[in-house]
């Protein structure tokens, strides 16, 4: 049998990481498969031939998106021609919806089956775009347990494969993480996750810092550890420990966390660390979002549980006073708030199921390839 010819496309670093696990799973099924990729170093290390680099493609903000538009259009034309020339038997797109929807449409028109892994969150933002997605893809491999019902109702064949966070290597233990960072085993630690983008750090850090300083002063915690970035600026953090390395190291030390919305909230829940979610965005962006977003929560924990497990403080509600009031009880391991959150986390973990997302994606690929 002729080995399959597969194209994996990932436009940003997280997709490169998830794509690498899929590439390895594909290699296990078809050692001789031709796997080309749009991606980065993780896909290359997994044995894919990275023919197009994703470096510099991902952008946040209107100006940055406009600046990358010529590169995106050139890449789209190149990949479209490859599909039209019959170079591939299957396209696997990973997240990155703005670019991938157009690429999926081009591949579908060229009779190349499309498997989309980590589907666009149309259930939150653009339910009306589901019809367009339905015309462009053959199968969705979704990572949130409530997604199949939404997409199936829109006429899109969908399979819940599990969340890729469950496929990661085991995080460091609490003992090892604290020893690595020089934190005493008896310390009560608050972890701060103010984001990775400069804009969100700038908006979140003042309130996070003020709340943490008060929690330290009042004795609710004895250490504050910040999940920093190599480029982040954290003024006034002299009393805190800024760790500009793997954020899982920070999470492993924590008794409680103050975190931005996003995947961080799910990682924190999987680590069984009580948290408060607080986020601020540009006021115009928030005004638009309130009119477009169709779900009642922003954190993945609450969305998966379908109820409020963790507090969410958004925009003007994310004040130091409110942050202190919500975080302080979580630094007492015997508090009812901690017990309630951990019961909710157990429910979330049960809904997510087990590891093996990448292997299930490879299985779906086999079905689309007829193998």
Backbone torsions as a table, in degrees:
resi	resn	phi	psi	omega
1	UNK	NA	136.8	-179.9
2	UNK	-68.4	131.7	179.2
3	UNK	-60.6	144.4	-179.9
4	UNK	-69.2	151.8	177.0
5	UNK	-112.3	112.2	-170.2
6	UNK	-122.2	136.3	174.4
7	UNK	-112.4	124.0	175.4
8	UNK	-109.7	129.2	-179.5
9	UNK	-122.7	127.7	179.1
10	UNK	-137.8	120.8	-172.8
11	UNK	-94.5	-3.0	-178.4
12	UNK	-146.9	167.8	-173.1
13	UNK	-57.6	-40.3	-179.6
14	UNK	-64.8	-39.7	177.2
15	UNK	-65.3	-35.3	176.1
16	UNK	-60.9	-41.7	179.7
17	UNK	-67.1	-47.1	179.0
18	UNK	-66.1	-38.5	178.8
19	UNK	-63.1	-34.3	179.4
20	UNK	-62.7	-40.7	178.8
21	UNK	-65.9	-38.3	177.5
22	UNK	-65.2	-42.1	179.8
23	UNK	-60.1	-40.9	178.7
24	UNK	-64.7	-41.1	179.1
25	UNK	-65.3	-36.9	176.7
26	UNK	-65.9	-40.0	178.4
27	UNK	-62.7	-34.8	178.4
28	UNK	-64.6	-36.4	179.9
29	UNK	-78.8	-41.7	-176.6
30	UNK	-133.3	85.9	-177.3
31	UNK	-56.2	-28.3	-176.8
32	UNK	-96.8	8.5	-177.5
33	UNK	-61.2	144.8	170.8
34	UNK	-88.8	113.2	-178.0
35	UNK	-118.9	107.3	174.1
36	UNK	-99.5	157.8	-175.5
37	UNK	-148.7	148.5	158.1
38	UNK	-100.3	115.7	-175.2
39	UNK	-179.5	-145.4	-174.3
40	UNK	-144.1	-152.4	-171.2
41	UNK	-66.5	-30.2	-179.5
42	UNK	-68.4	-44.1	177.0
43	UNK	-63.6	-39.2	178.4
44	UNK	-63.3	-43.0	179.9
45	UNK	-66.1	-25.3	179.9
46	UNK	-82.8	0.1	176.1
47	UNK	99.7	4.8	174.8
48	UNK	-82.5	148.7	174.7
49	UNK	-89.0	105.0	-177.3
50	UNK	-80.3	97.6	-177.3
51	UNK	-86.3	-20.7	179.4
52	UNK	-135.1	125.0	-178.2
53	UNK	-81.9	137.9	176.5
54	UNK	-89.9	0.1	-177.7
55	UNK	-58.6	125.2	177.6
56	UNK	86.7	-2.5	-178.6
57	UNK	-77.6	-45.8	-174.9
58	UNK	-65.7	137.4	-178.8
59	UNK	-149.2	148.8	175.1
60	UNK	-123.0	135.2	179.6
61	UNK	99.6	148.9	-173.5
62	UNK	-61.6	-45.2	-177.4
63	UNK	-63.4	-46.6	-178.7
64	UNK	-62.5	-40.1	178.8
65	UNK	-62.8	-43.3	179.3
66	UNK	-62.0	-39.2	-179.0
67	UNK	-64.1	-31.9	-178.4
68	UNK	-90.7	-3.1	-175.5
69	UNK	-58.1	-45.7	179.4
70	UNK	-59.0	-40.0	179.1
71	UNK	-65.3	-40.1	178.7
72	UNK	-64.4	-44.4	-178.5
73	UNK	-64.8	-41.1	178.1
74	UNK	-62.9	-43.7	179.5
75	UNK	-65.0	-41.5	179.7
76	UNK	-60.9	-42.7	178.4
77	UNK	-62.9	-40.7	-179.5
78	UNK	-64.4	-46.5	-178.8
79	UNK	-69.3	-35.7	177.2
80	UNK	-61.3	-44.7	178.9
81	UNK	-63.0	-37.3	178.4
82	UNK	-63.4	-41.6	178.4
83	UNK	-66.5	-43.0	-179.3
84	UNK	-65.7	-27.5	179.6
85	UNK	-81.9	-0.7	179.0
86	UNK	75.6	28.5	-176.2
87	UNK	-74.8	-19.5	-173.0
88	UNK	-133.4	148.1	176.2
89	UNK	-94.0	-16.8	-176.6
90	UNK	-158.5	139.6	172.4
91	UNK	-112.4	128.4	174.1
92	UNK	-115.1	110.4	177.2
93	UNK	-97.7	144.9	-177.7
94	UNK	-125.6	110.7	176.3
95	UNK	54.5	-145.5	172.9
96	UNK	51.3	60.6	-165.0
97	UNK	-66.5	-37.0	-176.2
98	UNK	-57.5	-47.0	179.5
99	UNK	-77.4	-42.2	-172.0
100	UNK	-71.0	-27.8	177.1
101	UNK	-63.7	-41.0	179.0
102	UNK	-69.2	-39.4	178.2
103	UNK	-66.4	-41.2	179.3
104	UNK	-62.6	-39.5	177.9
105	UNK	-62.3	-41.9	179.9
106	UNK	-66.5	-41.9	179.5
107	UNK	-65.5	-43.0	-180.0
108	UNK	-61.2	-41.8	178.1
109	UNK	-63.6	-28.2	179.1
110	UNK	-90.1	10.2	178.3
111	UNK	67.2	27.6	174.9
112	UNK	-98.4	120.9	178.7
113	UNK	-59.7	144.7	-176.8
114	UNK	-122.3	123.6	172.5
115	UNK	-113.1	118.1	-177.7
116	UNK	-104.7	119.4	179.3
117	UNK	-103.7	130.9	-174.4
118	UNK	68.1	80.6	-171.3
119	UNK	-70.0	153.8	175.3
120	UNK	-61.7	144.1	-174.8
121	UNK	-82.6	61.7	-179.3
122	UNK	-64.0	-27.8	179.4
123	UNK	-63.9	-20.7	-180.0
124	UNK	-98.6	-34.5	-169.3
125	UNK	-116.4	-53.9	-168.7
126	UNK	-132.4	65.9	179.3
127	UNK	-55.4	-29.2	-177.5
128	UNK	-69.4	-17.4	-179.9
129	UNK	-84.3	-1.1	-178.4
130	UNK	-62.2	-35.1	-179.4
131	UNK	-62.8	-39.1	177.7
132	UNK	-65.8	-42.0	178.0
133	UNK	-63.3	-39.6	-179.2
134	UNK	-60.0	-32.8	180.0
135	UNK	-78.9	-14.6	-171.7
136	UNK	-104.0	-21.8	-173.6
137	UNK	-120.7	155.2	175.8
138	UNK	-97.2	-29.4	-179.9
139	UNK	-156.8	141.1	171.4
140	UNK	-106.1	134.9	170.6
141	UNK	-106.9	102.9	-171.1
142	UNK	-100.4	156.1	-171.6
143	UNK	-116.6	2.7	177.0
144	UNK	-120.3	134.7	-169.9
145	UNK	-65.0	-20.1	179.9
146	UNK	-89.3	-6.1	-174.2
147	UNK	-72.2	-38.0	-177.1
148	UNK	-55.4	-40.5	-178.3
149	UNK	-61.4	-41.9	179.5
150	UNK	-64.1	-49.9	-174.3
151	UNK	-72.4	-36.4	177.3
152	UNK	-63.0	-38.0	177.6
153	UNK	-64.2	-25.7	178.0
154	UNK	-89.6	5.0	177.4
155	UNK	83.5	22.2	-178.7
156	UNK	-112.2	114.5	178.1
157	UNK	-57.9	123.7	-173.0
158	UNK	-135.4	142.9	177.8
159	UNK	-130.9	128.6	174.8
160	UNK	-78.9	117.5	-176.4
161	UNK	-103.5	-4.8	-175.0
162	UNK	99.2	165.6	-177.3
163	UNK	-92.1	136.0	-178.4
164	UNK	-63.1	-20.1	176.2
165	UNK	-59.6	-29.1	-178.9
166	UNK	-73.9	-11.5	179.5
167	UNK	-95.4	-1.6	-178.0
168	UNK	-71.3	161.2	172.9
169	UNK	-63.1	153.4	-179.1
170	UNK	-59.1	132.6	179.1
171	UNK	-69.3	165.3	177.0
172	UNK	-63.7	150.4	177.0
173	UNK	-72.8	161.8	177.9
174	UNK	-58.4	-44.5	-178.8
175	UNK	-62.4	-46.0	-178.4
176	UNK	-66.9	-41.2	-178.7
177	UNK	-64.8	-43.6	-179.7
178	UNK	-67.4	-38.8	177.3
179	UNK	-63.3	-40.7	-179.4
180	UNK	-63.1	-35.8	-176.8
181	UNK	-97.9	2.6	178.1
182	UNK	70.8	33.6	-179.0
183	UNK	-102.8	126.5	179.9
184	UNK	-59.0	146.8	-178.0
185	UNK	-63.0	-28.9	-177.5
186	UNK	-88.7	-2.6	-178.1
187	UNK	-66.9	148.2	173.8
188	UNK	-101.2	114.9	-166.2
189	UNK	-111.5	130.2	170.1
190	UNK	-104.2	127.1	177.7
191	UNK	-103.2	135.8	177.9
192	UNK	-112.0	132.2	177.8
193	UNK	-125.0	82.5	-175.4
194	UNK	-87.0	15.1	175.3
195	UNK	101.2	176.1	-176.9
196	UNK	-118.7	-15.7	179.6
197	UNK	-92.5	144.1	-175.5
198	UNK	-56.8	-41.5	-178.2
199	UNK	-61.8	-46.5	-177.6
200	UNK	-71.0	-35.0	176.0
201	UNK	-61.1	-45.5	179.8
202	UNK	-60.7	-36.5	-179.3
203	UNK	-79.2	-33.5	-173.5
204	UNK	-92.2	-32.9	-169.7
205	UNK	-58.7	-44.8	-178.1
206	UNK	-56.1	-43.9	179.6
207	UNK	-71.4	-40.9	177.5
208	UNK	-60.1	-46.2	-178.1
209	UNK	-62.9	-47.4	-178.0
210	UNK	-61.6	-42.8	178.9
211	UNK	-64.2	-44.1	-179.0
212	UNK	-64.1	-39.8	179.1
213	UNK	-62.0	-40.1	179.2
214	UNK	-69.9	-39.2	178.5
215	UNK	-64.7	-36.2	174.0
216	UNK	-65.7	-49.4	-176.3
217	UNK	-60.9	-38.6	-177.6
218	UNK	-83.3	-1.7	175.6
219	UNK	83.0	12.0	177.6
220	UNK	-70.9	-28.5	175.9
221	UNK	-141.0	161.3	179.1
222	UNK	-111.6	-14.3	177.1
223	UNK	-141.4	146.2	172.3
224	UNK	-124.8	126.1	-179.4
225	UNK	-119.0	130.5	-176.1
226	UNK	-108.3	128.5	172.8
227	UNK	-79.5	95.8	-175.7
228	UNK	-95.3	173.9	174.7
229	UNK	-119.5	161.0	178.2
230	UNK	-59.3	-26.1	-175.7
231	UNK	-106.2	-4.7	-175.1
232	UNK	-71.4	149.8	177.5
233	UNK	-115.2	123.7	-174.6
234	UNK	-128.2	70.3	-178.0
235	UNK	-62.7	145.7	178.9
236	UNK	75.4	22.1	-178.1
237	UNK	-98.4	21.4	-175.0
238	UNK	-58.7	-34.6	-179.3
239	UNK	-82.6	-0.2	-173.6
240	UNK	-117.0	169.3	178.0
241	UNK	-114.1	112.1	179.6
242	UNK	-93.7	119.8	-177.6
243	UNK	-107.6	110.0	-177.7
244	UNK	-98.4	53.3	-179.3
245	UNK	-138.8	-151.6	-177.9
246	UNK	-60.3	119.0	-179.6
247	UNK	-63.1	-21.3	177.9
248	UNK	-64.1	-25.3	176.2
249	UNK	-66.6	-41.9	177.3
250	UNK	-64.5	-46.0	-178.2
251	UNK	-61.0	-37.1	-177.8
252	UNK	-67.3	-20.8	-179.9
253	UNK	-85.2	-13.7	-160.1
254	UNK	-83.4	144.3	166.1
255	UNK	-94.7	-28.8	175.7
256	UNK	-154.9	162.1	-176.0
257	UNK	-138.5	150.6	170.0
258	UNK	-117.3	117.3	-167.1
259	UNK	-135.0	149.0	171.5
260	UNK	-73.6	165.3	176.3
261	UNK	-72.1	163.8	-179.4
262	UNK	120.6	-164.7	-177.3
263	UNK	-61.2	-26.6	178.9
264	UNK	-53.7	-37.8	-178.1
265	UNK	-65.6	-36.5	178.9
266	UNK	-72.1	-40.1	176.1
267	UNK	-59.0	-41.1	-179.0
268	UNK	-67.0	-40.5	177.2
269	UNK	-64.6	-41.7	179.2
270	UNK	-64.2	-28.1	176.4
271	UNK	-84.2	-1.8	177.9
272	UNK	64.8	33.7	-179.8
273	UNK	-102.4	119.1	178.2
274	UNK	-59.7	147.4	-173.7
275	UNK	-149.9	162.5	166.2
276	UNK	-121.3	134.6	178.5
277	UNK	-100.8	125.9	179.4
278	UNK	-137.7	133.9	-176.9
279	UNK	-148.2	144.5	173.2
280	UNK	-132.8	136.9	175.2
281	UNK	-127.7	177.1	177.3
282	UNK	-55.4	134.5	-177.2
283	UNK	-55.2	-37.9	179.0
284	UNK	-67.3	-42.8	177.2
285	UNK	-59.8	-42.8	-179.7
286	UNK	-66.1	-39.7	178.6
287	UNK	-60.5	-44.1	178.7
288	UNK	-66.8	-41.9	-176.9
289	UNK	-61.4	-39.3	-179.3
290	UNK	-61.0	-24.7	-179.1
291	UNK	-93.5	-14.7	-177.8
292	UNK	-108.4	-33.0	-175.0
293	UNK	-71.0	136.6	-174.6
294	UNK	-112.9	6.5	-179.8
295	UNK	-113.9	153.6	-173.9
296	UNK	-83.4	-10.2	-177.4
297	UNK	-131.0	162.9	177.3
298	UNK	-109.3	-23.4	-177.2
299	UNK	-85.6	141.7	179.4
300	UNK	-62.4	-31.9	179.7
301	UNK	-58.8	-50.9	-179.0
302	UNK	-69.0	-36.4	179.0
303	UNK	-63.6	-42.6	-179.3
304	UNK	-70.1	-41.1	179.7
305	UNK	-73.8	-19.1	-176.8
306	UNK	61.1	32.7	174.5
307	UNK	-165.1	168.8	-179.5
308	UNK	-82.0	104.7	174.2
309	UNK	-92.1	-40.1	-179.6
310	UNK	-120.4	145.4	178.2
311	UNK	-66.7	144.4	176.2
312	UNK	-122.9	119.9	178.5
313	UNK	-115.8	113.6	-173.5
314	UNK	-115.1	145.3	173.9
315	UNK	52.1	-119.4	-175.8
316	UNK	-68.1	-18.1	177.1
317	UNK	-75.3	-17.1	-178.1
318	UNK	-84.9	63.3	179.1
319	UNK	-98.1	156.9	177.2
320	UNK	-55.4	-41.4	-179.5
321	UNK	-59.4	-47.0	-178.6
322	UNK	-70.0	-36.4	178.3
323	UNK	-63.6	-45.5	178.5
324	UNK	-59.1	-46.9	-177.9
325	UNK	-60.6	-35.9	-177.9
326	UNK	-83.9	-34.5	-175.9
327	UNK	-80.3	-37.0	-173.7
328	UNK	-51.6	-47.5	179.6
329	UNK	-62.8	-26.3	-177.5
330	UNK	-75.5	-14.4	177.1
331	UNK	-87.6	0.4	172.9
332	UNK	-105.2	106.5	-174.2
333	UNK	-62.2	-16.5	-179.1
334	UNK	-96.1	4.1	-175.3
335	UNK	-74.6	151.8	176.2
336	UNK	-64.6	-27.5	178.4
337	UNK	-65.1	-40.2	177.5
338	UNK	-65.4	-45.0	179.6
339	UNK	-60.3	-42.0	-178.4
340	UNK	-66.2	-42.8	179.5
341	UNK	-64.6	-42.8	-177.4
342	UNK	-67.1	-31.7	173.5
343	UNK	-64.8	-40.0	176.9
344	UNK	-66.5	-38.7	178.0
345	UNK	-62.6	-38.9	178.0
346	UNK	-62.1	-38.0	177.3
347	UNK	-64.8	-42.0	178.2
348	UNK	-63.2	-45.6	179.5
349	UNK	-61.3	-38.8	178.9
350	UNK	-65.0	-39.0	179.9
351	UNK	-69.8	-30.7	-179.5
352	UNK	-72.1	-28.0	-178.5
353	UNK	79.6	-153.7	-174.1
354	UNK	-102.8	-177.5	178.9
355	UNK	-72.3	175.5	176.0
356	UNK	111.1	17.8	-177.7
357	UNK	-58.5	-44.6	-176.0
358	UNK	-64.3	-40.4	178.2
359	UNK	-64.3	-36.2	178.7
360	UNK	-70.2	-34.4	175.2
361	UNK	-63.7	-42.6	178.3
362	UNK	-62.7	-35.9	177.7
363	UNK	-65.3	-42.4	176.9
364	UNK	-63.2	-37.6	176.3
365	UNK	-59.2	-42.1	178.5
366	UNK	-61.2	-38.9	179.3
367	UNK	-64.6	-41.9	179.8
368	UNK	-69.9	-28.4	177.8
369	UNK	-84.4	-8.0	-178.0
370	UNK	69.8	35.7	-177.6
371	UNK	-128.8	NA	NA
